[in-house]
Amino acid sequence: MSIKGDIIRLGQIPDALLEISATELHRLFPRPALIHLGGDRAEPLFVSVLLHGNETTGLAAVQALLKNYASKPWPRAVSFFFGNVKAAREGLRRLGNQPDFNRIWPGTEMADCPETLWAQNVYEEMARRGVFASIDVHNNTGRNPHYSCVERLDGPSLNLGALFDRLVIYSPHPKGAQTGAFALACPSVTLECGQAGEAAGVGHAVEFIEKCLRLPEIPRPPPPPQDIELFHALAQVTVRDDVSFSYSDPAADLVLREQLDLLNFTELTAGTVLGHVTPRHPAKPLPLIARTDDGRDVAAGFFRVENDQLALTQAAMPCMLSMDERIIRQDCLCYLMERIKR
């Protein structure tokens, strides 16, 4: 075992890794860990898991793969990265004193810190190894179908996304995501595998990673339009810092609609009510911010408050709506998407 830049590096699998839970992983890896394994093809597949400590499908998928290949060679070299083990111990996305581990990668707008430095080192190490493709495995806290995210609209990126599911989201914001960083070196994709703990999500991730391990190359021509439903995540919606919100507390500034996450990937019409607000001065701004890829706040184009109800002003399709109030504060309420016609 070697430790460099606060990262543990290994060239073999510790036996305990095959069965350990996400909450106990810190006992095996007290810091983020990178494991390199050889295979029949030299260019490695890079798989990162637990960048968010409460998103455990990636760890379960890696454990299943390690068992599958315990007595046979890997079709391709593979490198597994285990991210926020400290947050995983507590079952949280991140700890209060930590940055988001999926906002620290090259291209981030964050100031330098220990996490951005080791993320840069991991990226550079994989680039030197001639990384074949990058897969970042995640979960949603709200109810969503399985889908993938890419940060480039080129053929290899879209083919990689479509190999996981026909739902593919082009999401170049926010900056500093792992998929965006690795897109400079190889085709890269984020897998959104439903909610943590679901066997279907683990099986889907394992199946996809197996396919990637066996690919001799990733096709360059883009997939046929009928094989993919492509969306652009055009705005990230957050609750203003000075606005209290809740799903259950009627005294909050903004009380969100019950079972809001059932609206994910639904084409909502103008006038759809998302919640209600306490009476507020007309000059006070909207309770939500909607940031585009270039940083503009377009909330006024999508939302209105009328008769104390927060509603859409135009048709929109949300994804990643969550019922977890902590996650909403740490990340966002949702993304608003538009279809990309090809």
Backbone hydrogen bonds, N-H to C=O, Kabsch-Sander energy under -0.5 kcal/mol:
donor,donor_aa,acceptor,acceptor_aa,energy
2,S,9,R,-2.2
4,K,7,I,-2.3
7,I,4,K,-1.3
8,I,32,P,-2.8
9,R,2,S,-3.3
10,L,34,L,-2.4
17,L,14,P,-1.6
18,L,15,D,-1.3
19,E,16,A,-1.1
20,I,16,A,-1.3
24,E,21,S,-0.7
25,L,21,S,-0.9
27,R,24,E,-2.0
28,L,24,E,-0.6
28,L,25,L,-1.0
29,F,25,L,-3.1
33,A,82,F,-1.9
34,L,8,I,-3.3
35,I,80,F,-2.8
36,H,10,L,-2.5
37,L,78,V,-2.6
40,D,74,W,-2.5
41,R,75,P,-0.8
45,L,77,A,-2.5
46,F,133,A,-2.7
47,V,45,L,-0.5
47,V,79,S,-2.8
48,S,135,I,-2.6
49,V,81,F,-2.7
50,L,55,E,-0.6
53,G,51,L,-0.5
53,G,93,R,-2.0
55,E,52,H,-2.0
56,T,54,N,-0.9
60,A,56,T,-1.9
61,A,57,T,-2.5
62,V,58,G,-2.4
63,Q,59,L,-2.5
64,A,60,A,-2.0
65,L,61,A,-2.2
66,L,62,V,-2.7
67,K,63,Q,-1.8
68,N,64,A,-2.1
69,Y,65,L,-2.0
70,A,67,K,-1.3
72,K,69,Y,-0.6
77,A,41,R,-2.9
78,V,37,L,-2.1
79,S,45,L,-3.0
80,F,35,I,-2.3
81,F,47,V,-2.8
82,F,33,A,-2.9
83,G,49,V,-2.4
83,G,81,F,-0.6
84,N,50,L,-3.0
85,V,83,G,-2.0
88,A,84,N,-2.0
89,R,85,V,-1.5
90,E,86,K,-0.7
90,E,87,A,-0.8
91,G,87,A,-0.6
91,G,88,A,-0.9
92,L,87,A,-2.4
98,Q,95,L,-1.9
101,F,51,L,-0.6
103,R,100,D,-1.8
105,W,176,G,-2.4
108,T,105,W,-1.6
117,L,113,C,-1.9
118,W,114,P,-2.1
119,A,115,E,-2.1
120,Q,116,T,-1.9
121,N,117,L,-2.1
122,V,118,W,-2.5
123,Y,119,A,-2.4
124,E,120,Q,-2.6
125,E,121,N,-2.5
126,M,122,V,-2.3
127,A,123,Y,-2.4
128,R,124,E,-2.2
129,R,125,E,-1.3
130,G,127,A,-1.4
131,V,126,M,-1.6
132,F,44,P,-3.2
133,A,44,P,-0.7
134,S,187,P,-2.1
135,I,46,F,-2.8
136,D,189,V,-2.2
137,V,48,S,-2.4
137,V,135,I,-0.5
138,H,191,L,-2.7
140,N,194,G,-2.1
144,N,142,G,-0.6
147,Y,192,E,-1.7
148,S,167,L,-1.9
149,C,190,T,-2.1
150,V,169,I,-2.6
158,L,154,D,-2.3
159,N,155,G,-2.8
160,L,156,P,-2.3
161,G,157,S,-2.4
162,A,158,L,-2.8
163,L,159,N,-1.4
164,F,160,L,-0.7
164,F,161,G,-1.2
165,D,161,G,-1.9
168,V,166,R,-0.7
168,V,229,E,-2.6
169,I,148,S,-2.6
170,Y,168,V,-0.5
170,Y,231,F,-3.7
171,S,150,V,-2.8
171,S,169,I,-0.7
177,A,174,P,-0.6
181,A,177,A,-2.0
182,F,178,Q,-2.5
183,A,179,T,-1.3
184,L,181,A,-1.5
185,A,182,F,-1.7
186,C,182,F,-2.3
189,V,134,S,-1.9
190,T,149,C,-2.4
191,L,136,D,-2.8
192,E,147,Y,-2.9
192,E,190,T,-0.5
193,C,138,H,-2.3
193,C,191,L,-0.7
198,E,195,Q,-1.4
199,A,197,G,-0.5
201,G,198,E,-0.6
202,V,198,E,-1.4
203,G,199,A,-2.6
204,H,200,A,-2.2
205,A,201,G,-2.2
206,V,202,V,-2.6
207,E,203,G,-2.4
208,F,204,H,-2.2
209,I,205,A,-2.6
210,E,206,V,-2.5
211,K,207,E,-1.9
212,C,208,F,-2.2
213,L,209,I,-2.4
214,R,210,E,-1.3
215,L,211,K,-0.8
215,L,212,C,-0.7
227,D,224,P,-2.2
228,I,225,P,-1.3
229,E,166,R,-3.9
230,L,228,I,-0.7
231,F,168,V,-2.4
232,H,338,E,-3.1
233,A,170,Y,-2.5
233,A,231,F,-0.5
234,L,232,H,-1.5
234,L,336,L,-1.2
235,A,336,L,-1.4
236,Q,291,R,-2.6
237,V,235,A,-0.6
237,V,334,C,-2.9
238,T,236,Q,-0.5
238,T,289,I,-2.6
240,R,287,P,-2.8
243,V,240,R,-1.8
244,S,242,D,-0.5
246,S,254,L,-2.0
252,A,249,D,-1.7
254,L,244,S,-1.9
255,V,276,H,-2.9
256,L,246,S,-2.4
256,L,254,L,-0.6
257,R,274,L,-2.8
260,L,257,R,-0.9
262,L,259,Q,-1.7
263,L,260,L,-2.0
264,N,261,D,-1.3
265,F,318,P,-3.4
266,T,263,L,-1.6
268,L,266,T,-1.1
268,L,316,A,-2.8
271,G,312,L,-2.4
272,T,269,T,-1.8
274,L,310,L,-3.1
275,G,310,L,-1.1
276,H,255,V,-2.2
277,V,308,D,-2.4
278,T,253,D,-1.9
284,K,281,H,-2.1
289,I,238,T,-2.8
291,R,236,Q,-2.4
292,T,296,R,-2.2
295,G,292,T,-2.0
298,V,290,A,-3.2
298,V,296,R,-0.8
301,G,298,V,-1.4
302,F,298,V,-0.6
302,F,299,A,-1.5
303,F,299,A,-2.8
304,R,311,A,-2.1
306,E,304,R,-0.5
306,E,309,Q,-2.2
309,Q,306,E,-1.6
310,L,275,G,-2.6
311,A,304,R,-2.5
311,A,309,Q,-0.6
312,L,272,T,-1.9
313,T,302,F,-2.6
314,Q,302,F,-0.6
316,A,268,L,-1.7
317,M,337,M,-1.0
319,C,335,Y,-1.9
322,S,333,L,-0.7
325,E,323,M,-0.8
328,I,324,D,-2.1
329,R,325,E,-1.8
330,Q,326,R,-2.5
331,D,327,I,-2.6
333,L,237,V,-2.7
334,C,237,V,-1.4
335,Y,319,C,-2.3
336,L,235,A,-2.5
337,M,317,M,-3.0
338,E,232,H,-1.9
340,I,230,L,-2.8
341,K,339,R,-0.6
